[in-house]
Amino acid sequence: MIRYLSTNWPVFVCVITAAGFIFARFRFGVSVFQPLEEISYRQQAYKKEGKSEDFRKRMVQRHLSLGNQLITDFHLPAAREEFEYALGIDPVNTEAQFGLLKTRVFEPIADNDYDPDISARKIEQILDESPNDEHAKLFLGVLHMRLGTEQERTIARKFFREALDLDSKCTLAYINLGWIADVEGDPVQACEFYRKANEASPFNLTALNNLAYHLLRLGEYAESAEKSEEIVAINKNQLISYWNLSNALRLIGKLAEAERVLATARGLFSEEEVWKLKRNSVNWFFQTHDDGTGVLFETIDEKRCYTSYSLGATRLMLNDEDGARQVLSGIQHGACGRKALEFLAYQCTLCCRAHPEVEDPSQRLVKLLESISRPSLPLGDRGRDHRVKAKPANAGRSASLDTAATTKSGQLRGGRAILTLKRQRALGGHDKQVRRLSD
């Protein structure tokens, strides 16, 4: 036995050791490999923590990137939310804090509730901190643009171009450059700027709407209709787009489609939750003469009236007098009718020029209105001129929905917005609005 043990002692030692490991494991819960297991566990924990930190950093950067893009497109409340989300993940992130500061400086400008001197000083402080901040240059341009003089527009143009040098997809800079070009009597260049804005931000309703209207002004009726259809597809509650779309469709001879579009718009005008939206309650200006004069639709009744008149005229073009009579019954006329017929007469004239075979329905519409037991004709009272006067240099300009200025008493916050004369002229073909597209 002794000889056997002396010969095979290594095997005996291994057996005893293994038995001891087994006993210790099950009796006391102790593992001989416990230090190695602990090292492995900690390594896995470090890896998980590293992955979590990397993910946290990526999420912060995504919120920051989106916030900066939203400022560029003038969606300031949404931008502020992104910076707040970033700070929620990383409370000491200086870029998020700086972005939040910028939104707080820029939002009063967007709401048109600001002191220009105070806002300019705050923007200058932003530029002191970050000399190449495209947002500060953009909004400093907005401040100068709103002063309205030729000299200030030149300064504004400089800041907008500097913003574009820093960010070639700065949608708002393109929109404002388009507005300035239109103010200065160059609708072709304005259209090009709006096209670039649309390319930079395909879903930006301001860029789309301005582009659609200018294409209509320049005789590109089919493309204008396409752009207006895009707007309706993106947001069916933007009522002014139905006007531009129906006008374009009539001009390319698609009367039945124009009738359908106007019937849809008329139905939407009866929905309170739709017509009370900020984008639908602000003033709409449409050019009706080559010298830049036009009519300003200020109230919901005026807008409803034109929609009904336009639908009635289109049905007359389709030889549906009964349908026209039905739609014209029970609506408010008076001053609303005079404005509506003035703009409609201009549109019908354009339509008949493009399609000589179509009879101008304006006079038939007036006679039809006479027969609906109205004591006075909508256009019978010529004592008041409802056209907004504009200098030839400003003829037909259509301003950015986002940036054109109003007086402080005419801020665009739902309900009526009483605009300055300069801004009234700036609204050709669309609503004038300091927009928050979240409404």
Stockholm file with secondary structure:
# STOCKHOLM 1.0

chainA/1-439         MIRYLSTNWPVFVCVITAAGFIFARFRFGVSVFQPLEEISYRQQAYKKEGKSEDFRKRMVQRHLSLGNQLITDFHLPAAREEFEYALGIDPVNTEAQFGLLKTRVFEPIADNDYDPDISARKIEQILDESPNDEHAKLFLGVLHMRLGTEQERTIARKFFREALDLDSKCTLAYINLGWIADVEGDPVQACEFYRKANEASPFNLTALNNLAYHLLRLGEYAESAEKSEEIVAINKNQLISYWNLSNALRLIGKLAEAERVLATARGLFSEEEVWKLKRNSVNWFFQTHDDGTGVLFETIDEKRCYTSYSLGATRLMLNDEDGARQVLSGIQHGACGRKALEFLAYQCTLCCRAHPEVEDPSQRLVKLLESISRPSLPLGDRGRDHRVKAKPANAGRSASLDTAATTKSGQLRGGRAILTLKRQRALGGHDKQVRRLSD
#=GR chainA/1-439 SS CHHHHHHSHHHHHHHHHHHHHHHHHHHHCCCTTHHHHHHHHHHHHHHHHHHHHHHHHHHHHHHHHHHHHHHHTTCHHHHHHHHHHHHHHCTTCHHHHHHHHHHHHHHHHHTTCCCHHHHHHHHHHHHHHCTTCHHHHHHHHHHHHHTCSHHHHHHHHHHHHHHHHHCTTCHHHHHHHHHHHHHTTCHHHHHHHHHHHHHHCTTCHHHHHHHHHHHHHTTCHHHHHHHHHHHHHHCTTCTHHHHHHHHHHHHTTCHHHHHHHHHHHHHHHTCHHHHTSHHHHSCEEEECSTTSCEEEECSHHHHHHHHHHHHHHHHHHTTCHHHHHHHHTTCCCTHHHHHHHHHHHHHHHHHHHHCTTSCCCHHHHHHHHHTTTCSSCTTTCCSSCCEECCCGGGTTCBCCTTTCCCCGGGCCSSSCCCCCHHHHHTBBTEECCCCCTTC
#=GC SS_cons         CHHHHHHSHHHHHHHHHHHHHHHHHHHHCCCTTHHHHHHHHHHHHHHHHHHHHHHHHHHHHHHHHHHHHHHHTTCHHHHHHHHHHHHHHCTTCHHHHHHHHHHHHHHHHHTTCCCHHHHHHHHHHHHHHCTTCHHHHHHHHHHHHHTCSHHHHHHHHHHHHHHHHHCTTCHHHHHHHHHHHHHTTCHHHHHHHHHHHHHHCTTCHHHHHHHHHHHHHTTCHHHHHHHHHHHHHHCTTCTHHHHHHHHHHHHTTCHHHHHHHHHHHHHHHTCHHHHTSHHHHSCEEEECSTTSCEEEECSHHHHHHHHHHHHHHHHHHTTCHHHHHHHHTTCCCTHHHHHHHHHHHHHHHHHHHHCTTSCCCHHHHHHHHHTTTCSSCTTTCCSSCCEECCCGGGTTCBCCTTTCCCCGGGCCSSSCCCCCHHHHHTBBTEECCCCCTTC
//
